[in-house]
Amino acid sequence: MNWRFTGLLAALSTALIFPSFALGAPADRFSPTPFIVFASSNARIGGYTPADIDSAYGVTPLHQAGLTGRGQRIGLIELDGVSVNDITKFDRAYNLPAASIRRIKVPGGSFSLKQQGETAMDIEWAHAMAPDAAIDVYLLKDTANENTFWNEAAQALHAAGANGDGAVSISWGVCGPASSSSVTRSALSNLAKRGITVFVSSGDYGALPGPRKDCGSSPDVAYPASDPSVVAVGGTTLSLNPDGTIANQSAWRLSGGGITSLPRPIWQVTPGLLAQEFRNAPDVSFDGDPQSGVTVIYKGKWEVAAGTSLGAPCWAGIWSLVQQHAAQSGKTLAAASPLVYSIGNSTAYAQVFDDITTGSNGKYRAGIGWDAVTGWGTPDASALATAVLAAPSS
């Protein structure tokens, strides 16, 4: 693919990656932040297309085999609004079937949310990965009150379980967990026990959980990516060959990752962990650097965007294909977390993941096997679909 980023921003403005509802001081540790990063405007030619990403991450063979997410549901928990016209334009441009979208307002009633671009990208790219999966979009009303916010997030998670969403995506985070977020922690744990996987963007601030002015300067991982019940998704910088194969992939310098303040889940076992008693993140990764971003339709215009926000909905879409494949074999999968670590510690690792061994997030470096910047790496979706059927915890 020929890259033509005209006027690409070397340093993005705070307004693009930290919207106006960042409210807390460091002591508050509450600032719900979408992790989308825009690279440039009207740059369709410059960003990767669904066909590019499908080829890079092994999705194409699954689509060719008829695995398109039919019969699966994806849940997206969002903080901003979206125009259906944007989704329609994206689908038509890439010959995708019309998306089956249900918008669910939490806690209910009539309200509108300002468009920030996050929900548009999440819908477009979850749909690109799993074109025939239904998408439930849970729109949270209140980002200004901490207690209300976490109650709404928990309500959305419970609704996702009740609605049959097999994979859920969250592309936002706060500085860290608090007593008020315990209701959300409980909801996440409940979904994991039921075999429902929640993919969460690890953040776009490197080894910090968010901007210093809001989160301070102590290394940590944004919440809920730090939660022991989710799959945290970090970011890479992706370069492709003309035939769509990966030419090079390194850790994105702003990929969230490190040691969290929460306990390590029993499934997180690998020699590369930084601290055995605490949750380490991320678990996996995906293209996240806006300089190797994807095309998005936002407010009727082509944009190039990424951030770790891209990885969560794309992984949710890919996991829907994996679940469909398993269902055709008569199997119901457990949540992805233990399966990912089982595969990562097995001889299948090199076939299922592209191990990212170069780059850093300013504190931690990518390396052989699991690391605190890119986790196990990026997926070969086709190999992943095969490997999960043989994994002990499937």
C-alpha positions as CSV (number, residue, x, y, z in Angstrom):
1,M,0.0,0.0,0.0
2,N,1.3,3.5,-0.8
3,W,1.3,5.8,2.2
4,R,0.4,9.4,1.6
5,F,-0.1,11.1,4.9
6,T,-0.2,14.7,3.9
7,G,0.5,17.0,6.9
8,L,0.5,14.1,9.4
9,L,0.5,15.5,12.9
10,A,3.8,14.8,14.6
11,A,2.3,15.9,17.9
12,L,-1.4,15.6,18.3
13,S,-3.4,18.2,20.2
14,T,-4.7,17.2,23.6
15,A,-8.2,17.9,22.4
16,L,-8.1,15.0,20.0
17,I,-7.1,12.4,22.5
18,F,-8.5,13.7,25.7
19,P,-12.0,15.1,25.3
20,S,-13.7,17.8,27.3
21,F,-15.2,15.4,29.9
22,A,-11.8,14.7,31.5
23,L,-12.8,16.0,34.9
24,G,-10.6,14.7,37.7
25,A,-7.4,15.8,39.3
26,P,-4.8,13.0,39.9
27,A,-6.3,12.2,43.3
28,D,-9.7,11.6,41.8
29,R,-8.4,9.0,39.3
30,F,-11.6,9.5,37.3
31,S,-11.4,10.8,33.7
32,P,-13.3,8.6,31.2
33,T,-11.2,9.0,28.0
34,P,-11.8,7.5,24.5
35,F,-8.5,6.3,23.1
36,I,-9.1,7.2,19.4
37,V,-6.3,9.3,17.8
38,F,-6.9,11.0,14.5
39,A,-3.9,11.3,12.1
40,S,-5.1,13.6,9.4
41,S,-8.3,14.8,7.6
42,N,-9.7,13.7,4.2
43,A,-6.9,11.1,3.9
44,R,-8.6,7.9,2.7
45,I,-5.7,7.1,0.4
46,G,-3.4,7.2,3.4
47,G,-5.0,4.7,5.8
48,Y,-5.2,1.0,5.7
49,T,-8.5,-0.5,4.4
50,P,-10.4,-3.5,5.7
51,A,-8.7,-5.6,3.0
52,D,-5.3,-4.5,4.2
53,I,-6.0,-5.4,7.8
54,D,-7.7,-8.6,6.8
55,S,-4.6,-9.7,4.9
56,A,-2.2,-8.5,7.6
57,Y,-3.9,-10.3,10.5
58,G,-5.1,-13.5,8.8
59,V,-8.8,-12.6,8.6
60,T,-9.1,-13.1,4.9
61,P,-9.0,-17.0,5.0
62,L,-11.8,-17.0,7.6
63,H,-14.0,-14.7,5.4
64,Q,-13.2,-16.9,2.4
65,A,-14.3,-20.0,4.4
66,G,-17.7,-18.3,5.1
67,L,-16.8,-17.2,8.7
68,T,-18.2,-13.7,8.7
69,G,-19.8,-13.6,12.2
70,R,-23.2,-14.8,11.2
71,G,-25.2,-15.7,14.3
72,Q,-22.8,-13.8,16.6
73,R,-23.4,-10.5,18.5
74,I,-20.8,-7.9,19.4
75,G,-21.3,-5.3,22.2
76,L,-19.7,-1.9,22.0
77,I,-19.8,0.2,25.2
78,E,-19.5,3.8,24.1
79,L,-19.3,7.4,25.4
80,D,-20.0,9.4,22.3
81,G,-22.6,9.6,19.5
82,V,-22.5,8.4,15.9
83,S,-24.2,9.1,12.6
84,V,-25.7,6.2,10.8
85,N,-24.8,7.9,7.5
86,D,-21.1,7.5,8.4
87,I,-21.6,3.8,8.8
88,T,-23.5,3.5,5.6
89,K,-20.9,5.4,3.6
90,F,-18.1,3.2,5.0
91,D,-20.0,0.0,4.2
92,R,-20.7,1.0,0.7
93,A,-17.1,2.1,0.1
94,Y,-15.8,-1.3,1.0
95,N,-18.7,-3.5,-0.3
96,L,-19.7,-4.6,3.2
97,P,-23.2,-5.7,3.9
98,A,-25.4,-3.2,5.7
99,A,-24.5,-3.3,9.4
100,S,-27.2,-4.7,11.8
101,I,-26.9,-2.1,14.6
102,R,-29.0,-1.7,17.7
103,R,-28.4,1.5,19.8
104,I,-29.2,1.0,23.5
105,K,-29.2,4.1,25.7
106,V,-28.0,3.5,29.3
107,P,-29.7,4.0,31.6
108,G,-32.5,4.6,29.1
109,G,-34.7,7.6,28.2
110,S,-34.0,10.2,25.6
111,F,-30.6,11.9,25.4
112,S,-28.0,12.7,22.8
113,L,-24.2,12.5,22.9
114,K,-21.6,14.6,21.1
115,Q,-19.8,12.8,18.3
116,Q,-16.1,12.3,19.0
117,G,-15.3,9.7,16.4
118,E,-14.8,6.8,18.7
119,T,-18.1,5.1,18.2
120,A,-17.9,5.6,14.5
121,M,-14.5,3.9,14.3
122,D,-15.6,1.1,16.6
123,I,-18.7,0.2,14.7
124,E,-17.0,0.5,11.3
125,W,-14.1,-1.7,12.2
126,A,-15.9,-4.3,14.3
127,H,-18.2,-4.6,11.3
128,A,-15.3,-4.9,8.9
129,M,-13.8,-7.8,10.8
130,A,-17.2,-9.6,11.3
131,P,-19.5,-8.3,8.5
132,D,-22.5,-10.5,9.4
133,A,-22.3,-10.1,13.2
134,A,-25.0,-8.0,14.8
135,I,-23.8,-5.0,16.8
136,D,-25.3,-3.7,20.0
137,V,-24.0,-0.2,20.8
138,Y,-24.5,0.7,24.5
139,L,-24.4,4.5,24.9
140,L,-23.5,5.7,28.4
141,K,-25.3,8.9,29.4
142,D,-23.3,10.3,32.4
143,T,-19.5,10.8,32.3
144,A,-19.6,13.6,34.9
145,N,-20.5,11.7,38.0
146,E,-18.2,8.9,39.0
147,N,-20.7,6.7,40.9
148,T,-23.4,7.1,38.2
149,F,-20.9,6.4,35.5
150,W,-19.8,3.1,36.9
151,N,-23.3,2.0,37.6
152,E,-24.2,2.7,33.9
153,A,-21.1,0.8,32.7
154,A,-22.1,-2.2,34.9
155,Q,-25.7,-1.9,33.5
156,A,-24.4,-2.0,30.0
157,L,-22.2,-5.0,30.7
158,H,-25.2,-6.9,32.3
159,A,-27.3,-6.0,29.2
160,A,-24.6,-7.3,26.9
161,G,-24.8,-10.6,28.7
162,A,-28.5,-10.7,28.6
163,N,-28.6,-9.8,24.9
164,G,-26.3,-12.6,23.9
165,D,-23.2,-10.5,23.0
166,G,-20.4,-13.1,22.8
167,A,-17.6,-10.4,22.6
168,V,-17.7,-6.9,24.0
169,S,-15.4,-4.0,23.2
170,I,-14.4,-1.0,25.4
171,S,-12.2,1.7,23.9
172,W,-12.0,4.1,26.8
173,G,-10.4,4.2,30.3
174,V,-9.8,6.1,33.5
175,C,-6.7,6.7,35.5
176,G,-7.4,3.7,37.7
177,P,-9.9,1.6,39.6
178,A,-11.7,3.0,42.7
179,S,-14.2,1.9,45.2
180,S,-17.0,3.2,43.0
181,S,-15.9,1.0,40.1
182,S,-16.4,-2.2,42.1
183,V,-19.8,-2.6,40.5
184,T,-18.2,-2.7,37.1
185,R,-15.5,-5.1,38.3
186,S,-18.2,-7.4,39.5
187,A,-20.0,-7.2,36.1
188,L,-16.8,-7.9,34.2
189,S,-16.1,-10.9,36.4
190,N,-19.6,-12.2,35.8
191,L,-19.2,-12.0,32.0
192,A,-15.9,-13.8,32.1
193,K,-17.3,-16.7,34.1
194,R,-20.1,-17.0,31.5
195,G,-17.5,-17.2,28.7
196,I,-18.1,-13.7,27.4
197,T,-14.9,-11.9,26.5
198,V,-14.5,-8.1,27.0
199,F,-11.6,-6.6,25.0
200,V,-10.4,-3.2,26.4
201,S,-7.9,-0.7,24.8
202,S,-4.8,-0.5,27.0
203,G,-4.5,3.3,26.6
204,D,-2.5,5.8,24.5
205,Y,-0.1,7.2,27.2
206,G,2.6,4.6,27.3
207,A,3.5,3.5,30.8
208,L,1.1,6.1,32.3
209,P,-2.6,5.5,32.7
210,G,-3.5,8.9,31.2
211,P,-2.3,12.5,31.0
212,R,-0.1,13.6,33.8
213,K,-2.4,16.5,34.7
214,D,-5.2,14.1,35.4
215,C,-3.5,10.9,36.4
216,G,-0.2,12.0,37.8
217,S,3.2,10.6,36.9
218,S,3.2,7.1,38.5
219,P,3.4,4.2,36.1
220,D,0.1,2.3,35.8
221,V,-2.4,1.0,33.3
222,A,-5.8,2.6,32.6
223,Y,-8.9,1.0,34.0
224,P,-10.7,-1.2,32.9
225,A,-7.8,-2.5,30.8
226,S,-6.1,-3.3,34.1
227,D,-9.1,-5.5,35.2
228,P,-8.2,-9.2,35.7
229,S,-11.4,-10.2,33.9
230,V,-10.7,-8.6,30.5
231,V,-8.3,-8.9,27.5
232,A,-6.2,-5.7,27.4
233,V,-5.2,-4.7,23.8
234,G,-2.1,-2.7,23.2
235,G,-0.9,-1.0,20.1
236,T,1.7,-1.5,17.3
237,T,3.2,0.4,14.4
238,L,2.3,-1.6,11.3
239,S,4.0,-1.6,7.9
240,L,2.8,-3.8,5.0
241,N,4.3,-5.2,1.9
242,P,2.6,-4.5,-1.5
243,D,1.0,-8.0,-1.3
244,G,-0.6,-7.2,2.1
245,T,1.7,-9.2,4.2
246,I,3.5,-7.6,7.2
247,A,6.8,-6.0,6.3
248,N,7.5,-4.8,9.8
249,Q,5.7,-4.4,13.1
250,S,7.0,-2.8,16.3
251,A,5.6,-1.6,19.6
252,W,3.8,1.7,19.3
253,R,5.6,4.2,21.5
254,L,2.3,5.2,23.3
255,S,0.9,1.7,23.8
256,G,-0.4,1.5,27.3
257,G,1.2,-1.3,29.4
258,G,2.9,-2.2,32.6
259,I,2.1,-3.4,36.1
260,T,-1.4,-2.6,37.5
261,S,-2.5,-2.3,41.1
262,L,-5.0,-5.2,40.8
263,P,-4.3,-8.9,41.5
264,R,-2.9,-11.2,38.9
265,P,-5.6,-13.5,37.4
266,I,-4.8,-17.2,37.7
267,W,-4.6,-17.6,33.9
268,Q,-1.9,-15.0,33.5
269,V,1.2,-17.2,33.5
270,T,4.3,-16.5,31.4
271,P,8.0,-16.1,32.2
272,G,7.9,-12.5,31.0
273,L,5.7,-11.0,33.7
274,L,7.0,-8.0,35.5
275,A,5.3,-8.8,38.8
276,Q,3.8,-12.1,39.8
277,E,1.4,-10.8,42.4
278,F,-0.2,-8.1,40.2
279,R,-2.1,-8.0,36.9
280,N,0.2,-7.2,34.0
281,A,-1.0,-5.7,30.8
282,P,-1.6,-5.8,27.9
283,D,-2.5,-9.3,26.8
284,V,-2.5,-8.9,23.0
285,S,-2.1,-6.0,20.5
286,F,-3.2,-4.6,17.2
287,D,-2.2,-1.8,14.9
288,G,-2.5,1.4,17.0
289,D,-0.1,4.0,15.7
290,P,-2.0,6.8,13.8
291,Q,0.9,6.9,11.4
292,S,-0.1,3.4,10.3
293,G,-3.8,4.0,11.0
294,V,-6.9,2.9,9.2
295,T,-9.6,4.7,7.2
296,V,-12.6,5.9,9.1
297,I,-15.7,7.9,8.0
298,Y,-16.4,10.5,10.6
299,K,-18.9,13.3,10.1
300,G,-19.1,12.4,6.4
301,K,-15.4,12.7,5.8
302,W,-12.6,10.3,5.3
303,E,-10.1,10.3,8.2
304,V,-7.1,8.3,9.2
305,A,-7.3,7.1,12.8
306,A,-6.0,4.5,15.3
307,G,-4.9,4.5,18.9
308,T,-5.4,1.4,21.0
309,S,-9.1,2.2,20.5
310,L,-8.8,0.4,17.1
311,G,-7.6,-2.9,18.6
312,A,-10.5,-3.6,21.0
313,P,-13.4,-3.6,18.4
314,C,-11.2,-5.4,15.9
315,W,-10.3,-8.1,18.4
316,A,-14.0,-8.4,19.3
317,G,-14.8,-8.8,15.6
318,I,-12.1,-11.4,15.2
319,W,-13.2,-13.3,18.3
320,S,-16.7,-13.4,16.8
321,L,-15.3,-15.3,13.9
322,V,-13.4,-17.6,16.2
323,Q,-16.6,-18.3,18.1
324,Q,-18.5,-19.0,14.9
325,H,-15.8,-21.5,13.9
326,A,-16.0,-23.2,17.2
327,A,-19.8,-23.4,17.1
328,Q,-19.5,-25.2,13.7
329,S,-17.4,-27.8,15.5
330,G,-20.0,-28.1,18.2
331,K,-17.9,-26.3,20.8
332,T,-18.6,-23.4,23.1
333,L,-15.5,-21.4,24.0
334,A,-14.5,-20.1,27.4
335,A,-13.6,-16.4,27.7
336,A,-10.5,-15.6,25.6
337,S,-8.1,-14.7,28.4
338,P,-7.1,-18.2,29.5
339,L,-7.2,-19.4,25.9
340,V,-4.8,-16.7,24.8
341,Y,-2.3,-17.5,27.5
342,S,-2.6,-21.3,26.9
343,I,-1.8,-20.7,23.3
344,G,1.0,-18.2,24.1
345,N,2.7,-20.8,26.3
346,S,2.3,-23.6,23.7
347,T,4.2,-24.7,20.6
348,A,1.3,-23.0,18.5
349,Y,2.4,-19.6,19.6
350,A,4.6,-18.8,16.6
351,Q,1.7,-19.7,14.2
352,V,-1.0,-17.8,16.0
353,F,0.7,-14.6,17.0
354,D,3.2,-12.2,15.4
355,D,5.6,-11.7,18.3
356,I,6.6,-8.0,18.5
357,T,10.2,-7.8,19.7
358,T,11.2,-4.2,19.0
359,G,10.1,-0.8,20.3
360,S,9.0,0.5,23.7
361,N,6.4,2.6,25.5
362,G,9.0,4.8,27.2
363,K,9.5,2.5,30.2
364,Y,9.0,-1.1,29.1
365,R,10.4,-2.7,25.9
366,A,8.9,-5.2,23.6
367,G,10.7,-8.6,23.6
368,I,10.5,-12.3,22.8
369,G,7.2,-13.8,24.0
370,W,4.8,-11.8,26.2
371,D,5.8,-8.2,27.0
372,A,4.3,-5.3,28.8
373,V,3.9,-3.2,25.7
374,T,2.3,-5.6,23.1
375,G,1.4,-8.6,25.2
376,W,1.7,-11.8,23.1
377,G,1.5,-9.8,19.9
378,T,-0.9,-9.4,17.1
379,P,-3.1,-12.3,15.7
380,D,-3.2,-14.5,12.8
381,A,-6.9,-14.9,13.0
382,S,-7.1,-18.1,10.9
383,A,-4.5,-19.8,13.0
384,L,-6.1,-18.5,16.2
385,A,-9.5,-20.1,15.2
386,T,-7.8,-23.4,14.7
387,A,-5.7,-23.2,17.9
388,V,-8.4,-22.4,20.3
389,L,-10.2,-25.7,19.5
390,A,-7.1,-27.6,20.7
391,A,-6.4,-25.4,23.8
392,P,-7.0,-27.2,27.1
393,S,-9.4,-24.6,28.4
394,S,-11.7,-24.6,25.3
